[in-house]
Amino acid sequence: MDIPNPEIEIAAHPRPRRLVAGRISRPVVLMVLVVASWASATVVSKHLYLTHLITPLTLVACRFTLAGVFSLLLFIVGYRQRRKTGTSALPKIGSRYSYLLGGGLLSIFIVCFNLALLYITATLGGLVFFGLVPIIMLVVGHFWLGSSFVRRQMAGITVALVGVLVVTTGGDIPHFLQTSLHDGGNLLLGLALMVLSAVGWGGYGLWGKRYTSAEPGGALFYTGINQLIGVVPVWLIYLWLEPNQLLNLPPEAWLYILYLGIVPSALGFALFYTILKDLTLNQAATIQLLSPVFTALLAIAFLGEPFTLALVIGAVILLAGVRLSTR
């Protein structure tokens, strides 16, 4: 599942345009659709694994290669349009080491997230991931970028962690521990992989804050380059472990790959960065909190995942904590 981080493009739009009342609804609706596409990516990936249509390595390799190429194609189209208006400056290229770092963090995210879905539900994965990413960015950003840390953020992190605990354990910690031991450790392994995934994505967001510049189209350029770099180790592992998977994929699996690579990963990125300038950061952050909610609803509706009171209570606590820490 791909969720672009607004930190990459914030510098390009430090003061969002003030909208008149009649124009507010369209950007908001479009942002909600983008967030829904990200949620659908998690559910579609889980469906592919449940039906054994594809393995995580094969899906990640194909999906993010397609997404990287398509993102760069979108950048080239935009660059040609900007040339006609005289604003055709190319984004600045940093050192190769910075791109290796960005691609490496992205690789950790895409591999761990998809492997985690083998062991935990899409609902649990989405809530844990979205609950931890803002916390990781706040904590790591404090030490890496020197960003400030206030008591309200500490309070929000604490509340969010309580929500993660409730969602993860169902409110019954002894039963959770007993179940985890009886399933061979699969649940704990899935949660650990999802935590690593959140670390990779949170680190990648901070990478964008530190290394990217604010030229028009820069976000698509950096995203495409990092996706193609990050998918290289995935291809190497794939060729070692599953060299014949691509030859045996059914047509249905290819349709899902095209959807995941183009709609949420490439077009979702492009639309997100296009409408971000028409929303305040407060609006954008609030709307993105809908992603785990959409993930849960889609997973319950299409995957038959359980709907419990602990899930509702934990999700509300978690999202409230994230909202408090990122206000």
Helices and strands as residue ranges (DSSP letters): H 7-10, H 21-50, H 56-84, H 96-116, H 122-144, H 151-169, H 173-182, H 186-211, H 218-230, H 232-241, G 246-248, H 251-262, I 263-267, H 268-275, G 276-278, H 281-288, H 290-298, I 299-303, H 309-325
